[in-house]
Amino acid sequence: MDIVYLNTKTKWDCKEIKFSIRSAEKFLTFDNLFIVGYLPDFINQKAIHIPFDDRGDKYDNVDKKMLLILKDERISEDFILMNDDFILLREYKTIPYYYKGELKEAVEKTGGRYKRRLENTLKLFPDGKDFEVHFPIIFNKTKLSNLFKKYGQEIEKRSAYCNEYNVRKTQHKDHKVWEYSQLDKDAPFVSLTDEIQEMYFLQDFISERLPNPSSFEKNKESEIRERIEHLKKIYELYKKKNPIKYEQKQGEFKKQIKNIQNGL
């Protein structure tokens, strides 16, 4: 099963997804890792990138990214949807479907477009549960596609999906951290806010819990490998367009590759 991240450029230079991937690699089991949206420069080629430029409303952007996932045949039929602000802090051999409480209670506590989407979901499921927990979720592509065809996209997909298909669910507290008093250091997961770049206590906490780079982060070896592969592609293109000049410059090309290998 693949894991898919929805990502945007953040105020914290996308360090959110760096630590989120570290936590996913440490505590989950998955096959390929996809990133839909903005690709930070510290991510190596092991991650599969699906480009998307965020413009306008964030809900519209998320909906469009979800459609890209459903259309991409490389992504497994069942996949783990992960957001950059989800940080796991313990192992999950299977991913449960967590809900916070009743949908009608969630509607009363929020506002804006999110409230309208929750209200739309509540109309479909008057006795439905609120599955909008900041935690990874497993979707089936066919089921999710059918859900959108049936109800449209102006719904909260987690709650709509889980209530529609009556998933086996578990009630669990959410662990979104807005201030120091909300940080439970024994929690199994936490979720970051858009203001994480100013929350030094939370930065320190996740850095201490997840100090080791994931295999999806660039290091010196991976950077060298990527630069050489890029140079080879340029050479092959050069060879096709001007083979005579290519032969003349072979020595120069080999020298450039050697310099990259030596870190020059």
C-alpha positions as CSV (number, residue, x, y, z in Angstrom):
1,M,0.0,0.0,0.0
2,D,1.3,3.4,-1.0
3,I,1.4,6.6,1.2
4,V,0.4,9.9,-0.4
5,Y,1.2,13.3,1.0
6,L,-0.7,16.5,0.1
7,N,1.8,19.3,0.4
8,T,2.0,23.1,0.1
9,K,4.8,25.6,0.7
10,T,4.8,26.6,4.3
11,K,6.2,29.4,6.5
12,W,8.5,26.9,8.2
13,D,10.2,26.0,4.9
14,C,8.3,22.7,4.7
15,K,10.0,21.2,7.7
16,E,6.6,19.9,8.6
17,I,6.7,17.3,5.9
18,K,10.3,16.4,6.7
19,F,9.4,15.4,10.2
20,S,6.1,13.8,9.1
21,I,7.9,11.6,6.7
22,R,10.4,10.6,9.3
23,S,7.5,9.6,11.6
24,A,5.7,7.7,8.8
25,E,8.9,5.8,7.8
26,K,9.5,4.9,11.5
27,F,6.0,4.0,12.6
28,L,4.1,2.8,9.5
29,T,4.5,0.2,6.8
30,F,4.1,1.3,3.2
31,D,5.4,0.8,-0.3
32,N,5.9,3.9,-2.4
33,L,5.7,7.5,-1.1
34,F,4.0,10.1,-3.3
35,I,4.0,13.9,-2.8
36,V,1.2,15.8,-4.5
37,G,1.9,19.5,-4.7
38,Y,5.0,21.5,-3.7
39,L,8.2,19.5,-3.6
40,P,10.8,20.8,-1.1
41,D,14.4,20.8,-2.2
42,F,15.5,18.5,0.6
43,I,13.4,15.6,-0.7
44,N,15.3,13.1,-2.9
45,Q,14.3,11.1,-5.9
46,K,13.0,8.2,-3.9
47,A,9.8,10.1,-3.4
48,I,7.5,10.2,-6.4
49,H,6.4,13.8,-7.2
50,I,3.0,14.7,-8.7
51,P,3.2,18.4,-9.5
52,F,0.4,20.8,-8.6
53,D,0.5,24.6,-8.1
54,D,-1.7,25.8,-5.2
55,R,-3.8,28.7,-6.2
56,G,-6.8,30.4,-4.5
57,D,-8.9,28.5,-1.9
58,K,-7.2,25.8,0.0
59,Y,-10.3,23.5,-0.1
60,D,-10.4,23.7,-3.9
61,N,-6.7,22.9,-4.0
62,V,-7.2,19.8,-1.8
63,D,-10.1,18.6,-3.9
64,K,-8.0,19.0,-7.1
65,K,-5.1,17.1,-5.6
66,M,-7.5,14.3,-4.6
67,L,-8.6,14.0,-8.2
68,L,-5.0,13.7,-9.3
69,I,-4.5,10.9,-6.8
70,L,-7.6,9.1,-8.2
71,K,-6.4,9.4,-11.7
72,D,-2.8,8.3,-11.2
73,E,-2.5,4.6,-12.0
74,R,0.8,4.4,-10.2
75,I,-0.8,4.8,-6.8
76,S,-2.2,1.7,-5.2
77,E,-5.9,1.0,-5.1
78,D,-5.9,1.3,-1.3
79,F,-3.6,4.1,-0.2
80,I,-2.7,6.0,3.0
81,L,-3.5,9.7,2.9
82,M,-1.1,11.7,5.0
83,N,-0.9,15.5,5.5
84,D,2.4,17.3,6.1
85,D,1.3,18.4,9.6
86,F,0.7,14.8,11.0
87,I,3.4,13.6,13.3
88,L,3.2,10.0,14.5
89,L,4.9,9.1,17.8
90,R,4.3,5.4,18.1
91,E,4.1,2.4,15.8
92,Y,0.9,1.5,14.0
93,K,0.8,-2.0,12.4
94,T,-2.6,-1.1,11.1
95,I,-4.2,2.3,10.7
96,P,-7.4,2.7,12.6
97,Y,-10.3,4.9,11.6
98,Y,-10.5,7.4,14.4
99,Y,-13.5,9.7,15.1
100,K,-13.8,12.5,17.6
101,G,-17.5,12.6,18.2
102,E,-20.8,13.5,16.5
103,L,-20.9,15.4,13.3
104,K,-23.6,17.7,14.6
105,E,-21.3,18.7,17.5
106,A,-18.5,19.5,15.1
107,V,-20.7,21.8,13.0
108,E,-21.5,23.8,16.1
109,K,-17.8,24.4,16.9
110,T,-16.5,25.9,13.7
111,G,-17.2,28.4,10.9
112,G,-16.5,29.5,7.4
113,R,-16.3,27.1,4.4
114,Y,-15.2,24.3,6.7
115,K,-18.5,24.6,8.5
116,R,-20.5,24.6,5.3
117,R,-18.7,21.4,4.1
118,L,-19.4,19.8,7.5
119,E,-23.1,20.9,7.3
120,N,-23.3,19.3,3.8
121,T,-21.9,16.1,5.2
122,L,-24.2,16.2,8.2
123,K,-27.2,16.5,5.8
124,L,-26.1,13.3,4.2
125,F,-25.5,11.6,7.5
126,P,-27.7,13.1,10.3
127,D,-26.4,10.6,12.8
128,G,-22.9,10.6,11.4
129,K,-19.6,10.6,13.3
130,D,-16.9,13.2,13.0
131,F,-13.8,11.6,11.5
132,E,-11.8,14.8,10.9
133,V,-9.0,13.7,13.2
134,H,-5.5,14.9,12.3
135,F,-4.3,11.4,11.6
136,P,-3.5,9.3,8.5
137,I,-6.5,7.5,6.8
138,I,-6.8,4.7,4.4
139,F,-8.9,5.4,1.3
140,N,-9.9,3.1,-1.5
141,K,-9.7,4.8,-4.9
142,T,-12.8,3.3,-6.4
143,K,-14.9,3.9,-3.3
144,L,-13.7,7.5,-3.0
145,S,-14.3,8.2,-6.6
146,N,-17.9,6.8,-6.3
147,L,-18.4,9.0,-3.2
148,F,-17.5,12.1,-5.2
149,K,-19.7,11.1,-8.1
150,K,-22.6,10.5,-5.7
151,Y,-22.3,13.6,-3.4
152,G,-19.9,16.0,-5.1
153,Q,-16.8,17.4,-3.5
154,E,-18.2,20.1,-1.3
155,I,-18.1,17.7,1.7
156,E,-15.6,16.7,4.3
157,K,-14.2,13.6,2.6
158,R,-13.0,11.7,5.7
159,S,-16.3,11.9,7.5
160,A,-18.3,11.3,4.3
161,Y,-16.2,8.3,3.4
162,C,-16.2,6.7,6.8
163,N,-20.0,7.2,7.4
164,E,-20.9,6.1,3.8
165,Y,-19.0,2.8,4.0
166,N,-19.6,2.3,7.7
167,V,-15.9,1.6,8.6
168,R,-14.9,-0.1,11.7
169,K,-14.2,2.9,13.9
170,T,-12.6,3.9,17.2
171,Q,-13.2,7.0,19.2
172,H,-10.0,8.9,20.0
173,K,-9.0,12.3,21.1
174,D,-7.5,14.6,18.5
175,H,-4.0,16.0,19.3
176,K,-3.8,19.3,17.4
177,V,-1.4,21.5,19.2
178,W,-2.2,25.3,19.2
179,E,-0.3,26.1,22.4
180,Y,2.0,24.6,25.0
181,S,-0.8,23.5,27.3
182,Q,-2.2,21.3,24.6
183,L,1.1,19.3,24.1
184,D,0.7,15.8,25.5
185,K,4.2,14.3,25.4
186,D,2.7,10.9,25.9
187,A,0.3,11.2,23.0
188,P,0.5,8.6,20.1
189,F,0.5,11.4,17.5
190,V,0.4,15.2,17.3
191,S,-0.6,17.7,14.6
192,L,1.1,21.0,13.8
193,T,-0.5,24.3,13.0
194,D,0.4,26.9,10.4
195,E,2.2,28.9,13.0
196,I,4.7,26.1,13.9
197,Q,7.6,28.3,12.9
198,E,6.9,30.4,16.0
199,M,6.2,27.4,18.4
200,Y,9.8,26.6,19.5
201,F,8.6,24.2,22.2
202,L,6.9,22.1,19.6
203,Q,9.9,22.3,17.2
204,D,12.2,21.1,20.0
205,F,9.8,18.3,20.9
206,I,9.5,16.8,17.4
207,S,13.2,17.3,16.7
208,E,14.1,15.3,19.8
209,R,11.6,12.6,19.1
210,L,12.5,12.3,15.4
211,P,16.2,13.3,15.1
212,N,17.2,10.8,12.3
213,P,16.8,11.7,8.6
214,S,14.4,9.5,6.6
215,S,15.5,7.7,3.4
216,F,13.6,10.3,1.5
217,E,15.9,13.2,2.5
218,K,18.8,14.2,0.5
219,N,22.3,13.6,1.8
220,K,25.7,14.2,0.2
221,E,25.6,10.8,-1.6
222,S,22.1,11.2,-2.9
223,E,22.8,14.8,-4.1
224,I,25.9,13.6,-5.9
225,R,24.0,10.8,-7.5
226,E,21.2,13.1,-8.6
227,R,23.6,15.7,-10.1
228,I,25.4,13.0,-12.1
229,E,22.1,11.5,-13.4
230,H,21.0,15.0,-14.4
231,L,24.4,15.6,-16.2
232,K,24.1,12.3,-18.0
233,K,20.7,13.2,-19.3
234,I,22.1,16.4,-20.7
235,Y,24.9,14.5,-22.3
236,E,22.5,12.1,-24.0
237,L,20.5,14.9,-25.3
238,Y,23.7,16.6,-26.5
239,K,24.8,13.4,-28.2
240,K,21.5,13.1,-30.2
241,K,21.6,16.7,-31.4
242,N,25.4,17.0,-32.1
243,P,27.2,13.7,-32.0
244,I,30.4,15.0,-33.6
245,K,30.8,17.7,-30.9
246,Y,29.8,15.2,-28.3
247,E,32.7,13.0,-29.2
248,Q,35.0,16.0,-29.0
249,K,33.8,16.9,-25.5
250,Q,33.8,13.4,-24.0
251,G,36.9,14.2,-22.0
252,E,35.3,17.4,-20.6
253,F,32.1,15.5,-19.7
254,K,34.0,12.8,-17.8
255,K,36.0,15.5,-16.0
256,Q,32.7,17.2,-14.9
257,I,31.4,13.9,-13.5
258,K,34.6,13.2,-11.7
259,N,34.5,16.7,-10.1
260,I,31.0,16.1,-8.9
261,Q,32.0,12.7,-7.4
262,N,34.9,14.5,-5.6
263,G,32.6,17.1,-4.3
264,L,34.2,19.9,-6.3
